[in-house]
Amino acid sequence: MIKSRALNVKMQEMEDAMLSTMEKCAIDEGWQFDCLIYDGALLRKRANRSASDVAELLGFMSAVIEANHGIQVTLSQKKLRTSGRWFYV
């Protein structure tokens, strides 16, 4: 049981580090996370940016996560019912 708890804690630490990397990438590219949700975030929409710009950002984030953490991930935008203020990534 102790080994499974230790693994759980380590996985949570890794997930947190990758979410922090994602947030830093977003900020560096002029975007803003409004809220972290589970294993993703609400990315604030920008008037001059489209869903294809979000896809480009997510590809950039994936590459940085692989380079910094050694883990290959594929980030994607999810559908979310909102007032239209966010992209869920």
C-alpha positions in Angstrom: 0.0 0.0 0.0 2.8 2.4 0.8 4.4 1.9 -2.7 1.1 2.8 -4.4 0.8 6.0 -2.3 4.3 7.0 -3.1 3.6 6.5 -6.8 0.5 8.5 -6.5 2.3 11.4 -4.9 5.1 11.3 -7.5 2.5 11.3 -10.4 0.7 14.3 -8.8 4.0 16.1 -8.5 4.8 15.4 -12.2 1.3 16.5 -13.3 1.7 19.7 -11.3 5.1 20.4 -12.8 3.7 19.9 -16.3 0.7 22.2 -15.6 3.1 24.8 -14.4 5.0 24.5 -17.7 1.8 24.8 -19.6 0.9 28.0 -17.7 4.3 29.5 -18.2 4.1 28.8 -22.0 0.7 30.4 -22.1 2.0 33.5 -20.4 5.1 33.7 -22.5 2.9 33.6 -25.6 0.5 36.3 -24.4 -2.3 34.0 -23.2 -3.8 33.6 -19.7 -5.0 30.6 -17.7 -8.0 31.7 -15.6 -8.4 28.4 -13.8 -6.7 25.0 -13.5 -9.3 22.1 -13.9 -8.3 18.5 -13.2 -5.6 17.9 -15.8 -6.2 21.0 -17.8 -7.1 24.7 -17.6 -9.5 27.4 -18.8 -7.5 29.4 -21.3 -9.0 32.9 -21.7 -10.1 33.7 -25.2 -8.5 36.6 -27.1 -10.4 38.7 -29.5 -7.8 38.4 -32.2 -7.1 34.7 -31.8 -8.9 31.6 -33.1 -9.2 27.9 -32.3 -6.3 27.3 -34.7 -4.1 29.6 -32.7 -5.0 27.6 -29.6 -4.1 24.4 -31.4 -0.7 26.0 -32.3 -0.2 27.0 -28.6 -1.1 23.4 -27.5 1.5 22.0 -29.9 4.1 24.3 -28.5 3.2 23.4 -24.9 3.4 19.7 -25.8 6.9 20.2 -27.2 8.1 22.1 -24.2 6.7 19.5 -21.8 8.6 16.8 -23.7 11.8 18.8 -23.7 11.6 19.8 -20.0 10.0 16.7 -18.5 10.9 13.9 -20.9 7.2 12.9 -21.3 5.5 12.9 -24.6 1.9 14.3 -24.4 -0.7 15.4 -26.9 -2.7 18.4 -25.6 -6.1 19.1 -27.1 -8.9 21.5 -26.8 -12.1 20.1 -25.2 -15.7 21.1 -25.7 -17.1 23.1 -22.8 -20.4 24.9 -22.4 -19.5 28.4 -21.3 -20.4 32.0 -21.9 -17.8 32.0 -24.6 -15.0 33.5 -22.6 -12.7 30.4 -22.5 -11.1 27.6 -24.4 -10.9 24.4 -22.2 -7.5 22.9 -22.8 
